[in-house]
Amino acid sequence: MDTLPVELVDRICSFACCDGGLTACSLRSACSLLYAVTERYRFHTVVVTGSQQTSLLRDALRDALGSGRATVRHLFITVNERVDRAATHAALAKDVICLAAPTLETLVCLVESVPSNCPMYYPISSTTSFPRLTHLTFRHPEILTYSKLIARPGTVIQFPKLRYVHVAYACPVSILTAHSVISAITARSGDSLTHLRLSGVALRSAGTGALYNPIVPVLRAMLRLDPALGLPATPPSVWSYVIQPHYTPRLFMCTREEADIRETLDEVVKENEKKGGMRLVLLSPIVHEARWMDKKSVKEWKMEWLMAQASERDALYEYVEGAGRGSCVDSDCCTQCGSRITINGTGDTEHGLDTCESCRA
């Protein structure tokens, strides 16, 4: 090790410390040279999934901030009332996110459950600025005990560089609720926003009576096809909207309900394609047998995220067509920045290239 140039050791450590913090901790305890070299990567990529870990990370960040050594770039954090007395855990999570905010680039926040007196829209409802954040994923718990976040006029921009947003629901909600909540995030974002994704969107046909949610009007508003509906419009900078629909559990599904939903969605998709609007990507629907709930575990979320951090999976796996089905690079999407590849800024898609003009320069 002593014979290697420090620059090479530094480079090796930078690639090694992207597994949530495990390798960074091991290297720091190996020898004085590695301790010194890995110090800058100590908080590069961090995973915390319990209140004890969150508390330790908060204290470590506070100590490191005093010497300017706390640079969290990628954070995966969870909150779970059933395991960790969420009133305390939620406060710890908020502290960690606020401490990491100045340097944070990607954030995944999974809420398993919280008490009703604990609003869990961190970092969405905070006043903290995230000047470098580009990727945000927020998963709501199985039981929503807090009020819906809404977009308000004159909202301060918190995410000036945010490009990719994924809002997921453990228990599916109506498309109206899902779009309203993600609109509250887009209202706090700058002009860099290009990709949105909603997971856990409950779609029911018109034949389900009082439980019917207005698929067509909301979709048309989302796609900027009908701005007169009074619903929040998707920002003009967004050109890709991915939706993971959930259908009624088969045990309660009405006759022809699945076919009715498909026909309804197809009509809107065709209209959107004719008008050349933003790209709407409808993933394969999830049809539950009896219980209406997303079964994706925290372990699965964490594994996918760590694979993306280690470049073992496309970094845009959540946001482009094919999301959730392994490596998935959009054929018209820059593999470096995710923007649509166009010819001299004309808006015409340039096929056969994997990077945009800016990244090739």
C-alpha positions as CSV (number, residue, x, y, z in Angstrom):
1,M,0.0,0.0,0.0
2,D,2.8,2.4,0.8
3,T,4.2,2.0,-2.7
4,L,1.0,3.2,-4.4
5,P,0.6,6.9,-5.2
6,V,-1.8,8.6,-2.8
7,E,-3.9,9.8,-5.8
8,L,-4.5,6.2,-6.9
9,V,-5.4,5.1,-3.4
10,D,-7.8,8.0,-3.2
11,R,-9.4,7.0,-6.5
12,I,-9.8,3.4,-5.4
13,C,-11.4,4.5,-2.1
14,S,-13.8,6.8,-3.9
15,F,-15.2,3.8,-5.9
16,A,-15.1,1.4,-2.9
17,C,-17.1,3.7,-0.6
18,C,-20.5,3.5,-2.3
19,D,-22.1,0.6,-0.4
20,G,-23.9,2.6,2.3
21,G,-20.9,3.2,4.6
22,L,-19.7,-0.4,5.4
23,T,-16.5,-0.2,3.3
24,A,-15.7,3.3,4.5
25,C,-15.8,2.1,8.1
26,S,-13.7,-0.9,7.4
27,L,-11.0,1.1,5.5
28,R,-10.9,3.7,8.2
29,S,-9.9,1.0,10.7
30,A,-7.3,-0.7,8.5
31,C,-4.4,1.8,8.8
32,S,-3.5,5.4,9.3
33,L,-3.1,6.0,5.5
34,L,-6.5,4.6,4.6
35,Y,-8.0,6.4,7.6
36,A,-6.8,9.7,6.2
37,V,-7.7,9.0,2.6
38,T,-11.2,7.7,3.3
39,E,-12.1,10.5,5.7
40,R,-13.5,12.6,2.8
41,Y,-15.6,9.6,1.7
42,R,-16.9,8.7,5.1
43,F,-20.3,10.0,4.5
44,H,-20.3,9.8,0.7
45,T,-23.0,7.1,0.6
46,V,-25.0,6.4,3.7
47,V,-27.8,3.9,4.6
48,V,-29.6,4.2,7.9
49,T,-32.6,1.9,8.6
50,G,-33.2,2.2,12.4
51,S,-33.5,4.8,15.1
52,Q,-30.2,3.8,16.7
53,Q,-28.3,4.1,13.4
54,T,-30.0,7.4,12.7
55,S,-29.1,8.8,16.1
56,L,-25.4,7.8,15.7
57,L,-25.3,9.3,12.2
58,R,-26.8,12.6,13.5
59,D,-24.2,12.9,16.2
60,A,-21.4,12.0,13.8
61,L,-22.6,14.6,11.3
62,R,-22.8,17.3,13.9
63,D,-19.2,16.5,15.0
64,A,-17.9,16.4,11.4
65,L,-19.7,19.7,10.5
66,G,-17.5,21.6,12.9
67,S,-14.4,20.7,10.9
68,G,-16.1,20.9,7.5
69,R,-15.8,17.1,6.9
70,A,-19.4,16.2,6.6
71,T,-20.3,15.8,2.9
72,V,-23.2,13.4,2.6
73,R,-23.9,13.0,-1.1
74,H,-26.2,10.0,-1.2
75,L,-28.6,9.1,1.6
76,F,-31.1,6.2,2.1
77,I,-33.1,6.6,5.3
78,T,-36.2,4.9,6.8
79,V,-38.7,5.6,9.6
80,N,-40.7,2.9,11.3
81,E,-43.0,3.5,14.2
82,R,-43.7,-0.2,14.8
83,V,-40.0,-0.8,15.5
84,D,-38.6,2.5,16.6
85,R,-41.1,4.8,18.4
86,A,-41.4,6.9,15.3
87,A,-42.0,10.3,17.1
88,T,-38.4,10.1,18.1
89,H,-37.2,8.4,15.0
90,A,-38.9,11.0,12.8
91,A,-37.3,13.8,14.6
92,L,-33.9,12.1,14.2
93,A,-34.5,11.6,10.5
94,K,-35.4,15.2,10.0
95,D,-32.2,16.3,11.8
96,V,-30.1,14.0,9.6
97,I,-31.7,15.2,6.4
98,C,-31.3,18.9,7.4
99,L,-27.7,18.4,8.3
100,A,-27.0,16.6,5.0
101,A,-29.0,19.0,2.9
102,P,-26.1,21.4,1.7
103,T,-24.2,18.6,-0.1
104,L,-27.0,16.0,-0.6
105,E,-27.4,14.8,-4.3
106,T,-29.7,11.8,-4.0
107,L,-32.2,11.1,-1.2
108,V,-34.4,8.1,-0.6
109,C,-36.8,8.4,2.3
110,L,-39.0,5.4,3.1
111,V,-41.7,5.8,5.8
112,E,-43.0,2.5,7.2
113,S,-45.3,4.1,9.7
114,V,-45.7,7.2,11.8
115,P,-48.1,8.5,14.5
116,S,-50.9,10.8,13.5
117,N,-49.3,13.8,15.3
118,C,-46.1,13.4,13.3
119,P,-46.2,14.9,9.8
120,M,-43.8,12.9,7.7
121,Y,-43.1,14.8,4.5
122,Y,-39.5,15.3,5.2
123,P,-37.8,16.9,3.4
124,I,-40.8,18.1,1.4
125,S,-42.5,20.1,4.2
126,S,-39.4,21.6,5.7
127,T,-38.0,25.0,4.9
128,T,-34.5,23.6,4.3
129,S,-32.9,24.3,1.0
130,F,-31.3,21.4,-1.0
131,P,-29.0,23.3,-3.5
132,R,-27.4,20.1,-5.0
133,L,-30.2,17.6,-4.8
134,T,-31.0,16.0,-8.1
135,H,-32.8,12.7,-7.2
136,L,-35.6,12.4,-4.7
137,T,-37.6,9.3,-3.8
138,F,-40.3,9.4,-1.0
139,R,-42.3,6.3,-0.1
140,H,-45.5,6.9,2.0
141,P,-46.5,4.3,4.7
142,E,-49.1,1.7,4.4
143,I,-51.5,3.8,6.6
144,L,-51.6,7.5,5.8
145,T,-52.1,9.2,9.2
146,Y,-51.1,12.7,8.1
147,S,-52.9,15.2,5.9
148,K,-52.2,15.5,2.2
149,L,-49.5,18.0,1.1
150,I,-50.7,20.5,-1.4
151,A,-49.0,23.1,-3.7
152,R,-49.4,26.7,-2.7
153,P,-48.9,29.9,-4.7
154,G,-45.6,31.6,-4.1
155,T,-43.9,28.5,-2.7
156,V,-40.1,29.1,-2.1
157,I,-37.8,27.0,-4.4
158,Q,-36.1,24.4,-2.2
159,F,-34.8,22.1,-4.9
160,P,-33.2,24.3,-7.7
161,K,-31.3,21.4,-9.3
162,L,-33.9,18.6,-8.8
163,R,-34.3,16.5,-12.0
164,Y,-35.9,13.2,-10.9
165,V,-38.8,12.7,-8.4
166,H,-40.4,9.4,-7.4
167,V,-43.3,9.4,-5.0
168,A,-44.5,5.9,-4.0
169,Y,-47.4,4.6,-1.8
170,A,-47.3,1.4,0.1
171,C,-51.1,1.4,0.0
172,P,-52.4,2.6,-3.3
173,V,-54.1,6.0,-3.4
174,S,-56.2,7.8,-6.1
175,I,-54.5,9.4,-9.0
176,L,-55.9,12.7,-7.9
177,T,-54.2,12.4,-4.5
178,A,-50.9,11.2,-6.0
179,H,-50.7,14.0,-8.5
180,S,-51.6,16.6,-5.9
181,V,-48.8,15.5,-3.6
182,I,-46.1,15.3,-6.4
183,S,-47.3,18.7,-7.6
184,A,-46.4,20.1,-4.1
185,I,-42.9,18.9,-4.8
186,T,-42.7,20.2,-8.3
187,A,-43.8,23.6,-7.0
188,R,-40.7,23.7,-4.8
189,S,-38.4,22.7,-7.7
190,G,-36.5,24.7,-10.3
191,D,-36.5,24.5,-14.1
192,S,-34.2,21.4,-14.1
193,L,-37.0,19.0,-13.3
194,T,-37.4,16.5,-16.2
195,H,-38.6,13.1,-14.8
196,L,-41.5,12.3,-12.5
197,R,-42.7,8.9,-11.3
198,L,-45.7,7.8,-9.3
199,S,-46.0,4.3,-7.8
200,G,-48.9,2.9,-6.0
201,V,-51.7,4.7,-8.0
202,A,-55.0,3.0,-7.6
203,L,-57.0,2.9,-10.8
204,R,-60.7,1.9,-10.9
205,S,-63.2,1.9,-13.7
206,A,-66.3,4.1,-13.9
207,G,-68.4,1.1,-13.0
208,T,-67.2,1.0,-9.4
209,G,-69.6,3.8,-8.3
210,A,-68.7,6.0,-5.4
211,L,-65.2,4.6,-5.3
212,Y,-64.5,5.8,-8.8
213,N,-61.6,8.1,-9.1
214,P,-61.5,10.5,-12.2
215,I,-58.7,8.9,-14.2
216,V,-59.3,10.8,-17.5
217,P,-59.6,14.4,-16.1
218,V,-56.5,14.0,-13.9
219,L,-54.4,12.4,-16.5
220,R,-55.3,15.1,-19.0
221,A,-54.3,17.8,-16.5
222,M,-51.1,15.9,-15.7
223,L,-50.2,15.8,-19.4
224,R,-51.1,19.5,-20.0
225,L,-53.9,18.4,-22.4
226,D,-56.6,20.3,-20.5
227,P,-55.4,23.2,-18.3
228,A,-58.9,24.4,-17.5
229,L,-59.7,21.7,-15.0
230,G,-58.2,23.6,-12.0
231,L,-55.8,20.9,-11.2
232,P,-52.1,21.5,-10.7
233,A,-50.3,21.4,-14.1
234,T,-47.1,19.5,-14.6
235,P,-44.2,21.9,-15.1
236,P,-43.2,22.6,-18.7
237,S,-39.6,21.3,-18.1
238,V,-40.9,17.8,-17.4
239,W,-41.0,15.6,-20.4
240,S,-41.3,12.1,-18.9
241,Y,-44.0,10.9,-16.5
242,V,-43.9,7.3,-15.3
243,I,-46.9,5.8,-13.6
244,Q,-47.1,2.4,-11.8
245,P,-50.8,1.6,-11.7
246,H,-52.4,-0.8,-9.2
247,Y,-55.8,-2.4,-10.1
248,T,-58.5,-3.4,-7.7
249,P,-57.8,-6.7,-5.9
250,R,-59.2,-9.6,-8.0
251,L,-61.3,-10.6,-5.0
252,F,-63.3,-7.3,-5.4
253,M,-62.9,-6.6,-9.1
254,C,-66.0,-6.0,-11.1
255,T,-66.7,-7.7,-14.4
256,R,-64.7,-6.2,-17.2
257,E,-63.1,-3.7,-14.8
258,E,-59.6,-4.4,-15.9
259,A,-60.5,-4.1,-19.6
260,D,-62.4,-0.8,-19.0
261,I,-59.3,0.7,-17.3
262,R,-57.0,-0.4,-20.1
263,E,-59.4,1.1,-22.7
264,T,-59.6,4.4,-20.7
265,L,-55.8,4.7,-20.4
266,D,-55.3,3.8,-24.1
267,E,-57.5,6.7,-25.2
268,V,-55.6,9.3,-23.2
269,V,-52.2,7.8,-24.3
270,K,-53.2,8.0,-27.9
271,E,-54.4,11.6,-27.6
272,N,-51.2,12.6,-25.9
273,E,-49.1,11.0,-28.6
274,K,-51.0,12.8,-31.3
275,K,-50.4,16.2,-29.7
276,G,-46.7,15.4,-29.1
277,G,-46.9,16.0,-25.4
278,M,-44.6,14.8,-22.7
279,R,-43.8,11.1,-22.7
280,L,-46.3,9.2,-20.6
281,V,-45.0,5.7,-19.5
282,L,-47.6,3.4,-18.0
283,L,-45.8,0.4,-16.4
284,S,-47.4,-3.0,-16.4
285,P,-50.2,-2.8,-13.8
286,I,-50.0,-4.6,-10.5
287,V,-53.1,-6.7,-9.8
288,H,-53.5,-7.9,-6.2
289,E,-55.3,-11.1,-5.3
290,A,-57.0,-9.9,-2.1
291,R,-55.1,-7.1,-0.2
292,W,-54.5,-3.8,-1.8
293,M,-50.9,-3.1,-0.8
294,D,-47.4,-2.9,-2.3
295,K,-45.3,-5.8,-1.0
296,K,-41.9,-4.3,-1.9
297,S,-39.8,-4.5,1.2
298,V,-37.2,-2.0,2.5
299,K,-34.6,-4.6,1.8
300,E,-35.5,-4.7,-1.9
301,W,-35.6,-0.8,-2.0
302,K,-32.1,-0.7,-0.4
303,M,-30.6,-3.4,-2.6
304,E,-31.8,-1.7,-5.8
305,W,-30.5,1.7,-4.6
306,L,-27.1,0.3,-3.6
307,M,-26.8,-1.4,-7.0
308,A,-27.4,1.9,-8.7
309,Q,-24.8,3.7,-6.5
310,A,-22.2,1.0,-7.3
311,S,-23.1,1.3,-11.1
312,E,-24.3,-2.3,-11.1
313,R,-27.7,-0.9,-12.2
314,D,-28.7,2.0,-14.4
315,A,-28.8,5.1,-12.2
316,L,-32.1,6.1,-13.8
317,Y,-33.8,2.8,-13.2
318,E,-36.7,4.5,-11.3
319,Y,-37.4,7.2,-13.8
320,V,-37.2,5.9,-17.4
321,E,-39.2,3.5,-19.5
322,G,-38.6,0.0,-18.2
323,A,-38.4,1.2,-14.6
324,G,-38.4,-1.6,-12.1
325,R,-37.4,-4.3,-14.6
326,G,-33.6,-4.4,-14.2
327,S,-31.1,-2.3,-16.2
328,C,-33.2,0.1,-18.3
329,V,-31.7,2.9,-20.4
330,D,-34.1,5.0,-22.4
331,S,-33.0,4.8,-26.0
332,D,-33.6,8.6,-26.4
333,C,-32.2,9.5,-23.0
334,C,-28.7,10.6,-22.1
335,T,-27.0,7.9,-20.0
336,Q,-25.1,10.6,-18.1
337,C,-27.6,13.3,-17.3
338,G,-30.9,11.7,-18.2
339,S,-32.0,14.5,-20.6
340,R,-33.5,13.8,-24.0
341,I,-31.0,13.7,-26.8
342,T,-31.9,16.3,-29.4
343,I,-30.4,17.8,-32.6
344,N,-28.9,21.3,-32.0
345,G,-31.7,22.1,-29.5
346,T,-34.5,21.7,-32.1
347,G,-36.4,19.2,-30.0
348,D,-36.0,16.5,-32.7
349,T,-34.8,13.3,-31.1
350,E,-31.4,12.1,-32.2
351,H,-31.3,8.3,-32.3
352,G,-28.1,6.2,-32.2
353,L,-26.4,8.3,-29.5
354,D,-26.2,7.5,-25.8
355,T,-25.1,11.0,-24.5
356,C,-26.5,14.4,-25.2
357,E,-24.7,17.3,-26.9
358,S,-23.7,18.9,-23.5
359,C,-22.2,15.8,-22.1
360,R,-20.3,15.1,-25.3
361,A,-18.8,18.6,-25.3
